[in-house]
Amino acid sequence: MVRLLLPFTHGIDASAITSALALAQRLDATLLLLSLIRLPQASNKRPGWEAIQQSRDFLEFVQHKATRLGVPVERTELYTRNATRSIRAFAQEMECSGIVLAVRREAGVLLATHEVEQLLEEKSLPIYVVSLLARNSLFSLPRWLPRGLAPFQQRSS
């Protein structure tokens, strides 16, 4: 069974979600949704209500779209202090065939840009990079790029 991981930390984006679902549908895969809620560094503090609500909204939104497209999904919500470490561990534990990452204009979508960059450094897990066109473009057809062609890997320092 093919399982693709779609991680999320912030910023629900319909085009990124639709593209991930289309990829899962094309590969006849189950899409594993991993919504990560960051725990504050101070152990006595709780995550903000907004982060929890956004996580739940993401899971519900993707579930709704997946049901309409006939794409099987599995949902997990996880509290963490280190999102990229949690994503890697979850992908390995769940024996995922790859991780789906979305980018637009060299910035992470659904994840922070630094999180996307850290995951791209990982060589042991296959990565599917969904490169989205700018929001104001006439056409926003996704392109699935192999890891080596990820747009912001070509960025100069």
C-alpha distance (Angstrom), angle and dihedral (degrees) to the residues before:
residue distance angle dihedral
M1 . . .
V2 3.81 . .
R3 3.81 114.1 .
L4 3.80 123.1 -175.0
L5 3.79 122.2 -167.3
L6 3.80 120.1 -137.9
P7 3.82 108.2 -170.6
F8 3.80 123.1 -162.9
T9 3.79 134.1 -170.2
H10 3.81 103.4 155.6
G11 3.79 147.4 -19.6
I12 3.81 114.3 53.4
D13 3.81 107.2 -134.1
A14 3.81 118.7 -174.6
S15 3.81 95.9 -158.9
A16 3.82 92.6 51.5
I17 3.80 91.0 48.5
T18 3.80 92.9 46.6
S19 3.82 89.9 49.8
A20 3.82 92.4 49.8
L21 3.79 90.5 49.3
A22 3.81 91.0 48.7
L23 3.80 90.2 51.8
A24 3.81 91.5 49.4
Q25 3.79 90.0 48.2
R26 3.81 91.4 49.1
L27 3.82 91.6 50.4
D28 3.83 92.5 41.5
A29 3.80 87.3 -122.9
T30 3.77 137.3 150.4
L31 3.79 110.8 -118.6
L32 3.80 112.9 -136.4
L33 3.78 110.1 -153.5
L34 3.78 113.9 -151.9
S35 3.77 113.0 -174.0
L36 3.78 110.9 -171.2
I37 3.79 122.3 -158.9
R38 3.78 112.6 -162.5
L39 3.76 116.1 -129.4
P40 3.81 115.0 -142.5
Q41 3.81 114.8 -107.7
A42 3.80 90.1 -118.7
S43 3.80 105.7 81.0
N44 3.80 93.7 -145.6
K45 3.83 93.7 59.6
R46 3.78 127.2 84.8
P47 3.80 127.1 -142.9
G48 3.78 115.5 -93.0
W49 3.78 120.1 -91.7
E50 3.82 89.4 -122.6
A51 3.82 92.1 60.1
I52 3.80 91.6 49.9
Q53 3.81 92.1 48.0
Q54 3.81 92.7 47.5
S55 3.80 89.5 51.4
R56 3.79 91.8 52.6
D57 3.82 91.6 44.9
F58 3.82 90.1 52.5
L59 3.80 92.6 50.8
E60 3.81 92.9 47.2
F61 3.81 94.3 45.0
V62 3.80 93.6 50.7
Q63 3.80 91.9 43.9
H64 3.81 90.4 53.1
K65 3.82 93.9 48.4
A66 3.82 92.3 43.6
T67 3.79 92.0 52.1
R68 3.81 90.5 52.4
L69 3.84 90.7 49.9
G70 3.79 95.4 41.9
V71 3.80 93.8 -119.1
P72 3.82 114.7 145.9
V73 3.80 114.8 -128.5
E74 3.77 136.7 -175.2
R75 3.79 118.3 -156.4
T76 3.79 128.9 -146.5
E77 3.78 130.1 171.4
L78 3.79 116.0 -163.1
Y79 3.80 133.2 -176.5
T80 3.80 112.0 -143.0
R81 3.78 146.1 160.3
N82 3.82 93.4 -151.6
A83 3.81 113.7 42.4
T84 3.81 99.0 -175.2
R85 3.80 93.5 48.6
S86 3.81 89.7 49.1
I87 3.81 91.9 48.7
R88 3.82 92.3 51.2
A89 3.81 93.1 46.7
F90 3.80 93.0 46.3
A91 3.82 92.6 48.4
Q92 3.80 91.3 51.9
E93 3.80 94.6 42.9
M94 3.81 92.4 50.1
E95 3.85 91.5 43.7
C96 3.79 93.1 -124.5
S97 3.78 119.0 -170.3
G98 3.80 89.3 -141.6
I99 3.78 148.5 -28.6
V100 3.80 121.4 -105.1
L101 3.82 113.9 -140.9
A102 3.80 124.6 -178.4
V103 3.80 125.9 -152.3
R104 3.79 135.0 179.1
R105 3.80 123.2 -173.2
E106 3.81 92.0 -11.3
A107 3.81 91.8 -53.9
G108 3.77 129.8 112.1
V109 3.80 118.6 -106.0
L110 3.83 118.8 -156.6
L111 3.83 86.1 5.1
A112 3.79 131.6 51.5
T113 3.81 114.0 -95.0
H114 3.81 92.8 -114.3
E115 3.81 89.3 53.5
V116 3.81 91.4 52.5
E117 3.81 90.4 48.3
Q118 3.82 92.2 50.1
L119 3.81 91.5 49.9
L120 3.80 91.3 49.4
E121 3.81 88.5 57.0
E122 3.81 89.1 61.4
K123 3.80 108.1 96.4
S124 3.81 100.0 -177.3
L125 3.82 96.9 69.9
P126 3.82 126.1 59.2
I127 3.80 112.3 -117.4
Y128 3.80 126.9 -154.9
V129 3.80 110.7 -158.9
V130 3.80 114.4 -158.2
S131 3.78 106.4 -158.5
L132 3.80 109.8 -157.8
L133 3.78 124.1 -161.9
A134 3.78 120.2 -122.2
R135 3.79 114.6 -76.4
N136 3.80 93.6 -114.9
S137 3.82 94.8 54.9
L138 3.78 118.8 113.4
F139 3.79 92.4 -127.1
S140 3.78 125.3 34.9
L141 3.78 103.5 -173.8
P142 3.80 111.3 158.5
R143 3.78 123.0 -122.7
W144 3.78 120.7 -153.4
L145 3.76 108.3 -144.7
P146 3.77 129.5 -168.0
R147 3.79 114.4 -115.7
G148 3.83 94.6 -99.2
L149 3.80 93.2 57.8
A150 3.77 98.0 50.8
P151 3.81 106.3 140.5
F152 3.77 99.2 -126.7
Q153 3.79 94.5 46.1
Q154 3.78 85.2 72.6
R155 3.80 92.0 54.4
S156 3.77 114.1 120.3
S157 3.79 119.0 -130.0
